[in-house]
Amino acid sequence: MPNTFPLAYNFKRRSKFNTVTDAMVDGQQWYTIEIDFFSPEVSSWVRQQEQEFIYEHRGYSQSRFVNAVFDVHESIYTLMALKF
């Protein structure tokens, strides 16, 4: 029997951000994340956080589906996971 559901039901929900790597820096956990191109609200939210806890990689992306790339402190990363 053929699939009768609309095509949209076959797609999984995309994550709004992807964790590229993580590292300990001066004894604190940091994450490098890529923000999905279709989620500019996430990039805006990250840019509004305290500047000592984020670093934006300007002009860097390995994919045309990436809106922005950031290094974020563990506290920001945890808030992102809960919010988005």
C-alpha positions in Angstrom: 0.0 0.0 0.0 1.5 3.4 -0.9 2.2 6.1 1.6 -0.9 8.3 1.8 0.4 10.8 4.2 1.6 14.2 2.9 5.3 14.4 2.1 5.9 16.8 5.0 5.1 14.0 7.5 8.1 12.0 6.3 10.6 14.7 7.3 12.2 14.8 10.8 12.2 18.0 12.6 15.5 19.8 12.1 17.5 21.0 15.0 17.9 24.7 15.2 21.6 24.3 16.1 24.3 21.7 15.7 27.2 21.0 18.1 30.4 20.9 16.1 32.8 20.3 18.9 33.5 20.9 22.6 36.6 21.7 24.6 37.8 22.7 28.1 39.2 26.3 28.1 40.8 27.5 31.3 38.9 24.8 33.2 35.5 25.7 31.7 33.5 23.9 29.1 32.9 25.6 25.8 31.0 24.4 22.7 31.3 25.3 19.0 27.9 25.4 17.5 26.4 26.0 14.0 23.0 27.8 13.9 20.6 26.5 11.2 20.0 28.9 8.3 16.3 28.7 8.9 16.6 29.8 12.5 17.8 33.4 12.6 16.0 33.9 15.9 18.6 31.6 17.6 21.5 33.7 16.2 19.8 36.9 17.4 19.3 35.4 20.9 22.9 34.3 21.2 24.2 37.8 20.2 22.1 39.3 23.0 23.9 37.2 25.7 26.8 38.5 27.7 29.8 38.9 25.4 32.2 37.2 27.7 30.3 33.9 27.2 30.2 33.9 23.4 32.5 34.3 20.4 31.1 34.6 16.9 33.1 33.2 14.0 32.4 35.9 11.4 32.2 34.8 7.7 32.7 31.2 8.6 30.4 28.4 7.5 31.0 25.0 5.9 27.5 24.8 4.6 25.1 27.1 2.9 22.5 26.0 5.4 24.4 27.5 8.3 23.3 31.0 9.6 26.2 31.5 12.0 28.9 29.8 14.0 29.6 30.5 17.7 31.8 29.4 20.5 29.5 29.5 23.6 30.1 28.8 27.3 28.4 25.9 28.9 25.9 28.1 30.6 24.7 29.6 27.3 24.7 26.2 25.7 22.5 24.8 28.4 20.0 27.7 28.1 19.9 27.2 24.3 19.1 23.5 24.7 16.2 24.3 27.0 14.9 27.3 25.0 15.3 25.9 21.4 
